[in-house]
Amino acid sequence: MLRRGAANLDLGVACLALVVVVISVAWGVLTRYVVSQPAVWTTELSSIAFAWVVFFGAAAAMRRGMHIAIPIFVDMLPATARKAATLLALALVIGFLGYTFYLAGLLSAQSFNRPSPVLRISFAYVYAGIAAALFLMLVHAVLQVFAVWRSPDGTIAYPPQEAGEAG
């Protein structure tokens, strides 16, 4: 149970952040149009939560191999060339994610004393969530390299989705 929860950490954080987005936007609409006293914090909170939805959702998609790919030419290659092409593509992804993770970490550290305009929380927390999601994507990409390396034909066999999951 704990292993499954840890494996779905990215999806859980994305879902929780989506709930925060929906509730804060609904509260903002309610206070603006029903009560006529708009809650100014809802826009900022929903923007922060939306960034977390995007990045943690991308990590969940990376883990499941759901990012867009057009493998028509790679699929026509012989097994050895297909494996090499897939490993090259993953190396590029890992390089990009590693550099982006580094930059997000720097941005988070530099933003520690910078509070958000309305909520007055440190932007370091906002950017740290993005850095954490990028780190998860990096881990998933490295795990995919091992899966491709072990694969005889250079493909990755993603686990089937569980019953009741969208996709």
Secondary structure, 3 states (H helix, E strand, C coil): CHHHHHHCHHHHHHHHHHHHHHHHHHHHHHHHHHCCCCCCHHHHHHHHHHHHHHHHHHHHHHHHCCCCCCCHHHHCCCHHHHHHHHHHHHHHHHHHHHHHHHHHHHHHHHCCCCECCCCCCEHHHHHHHHHHHHHHHHHHHHHHHHHHHHCCCCCCCCCCCCCCCCC
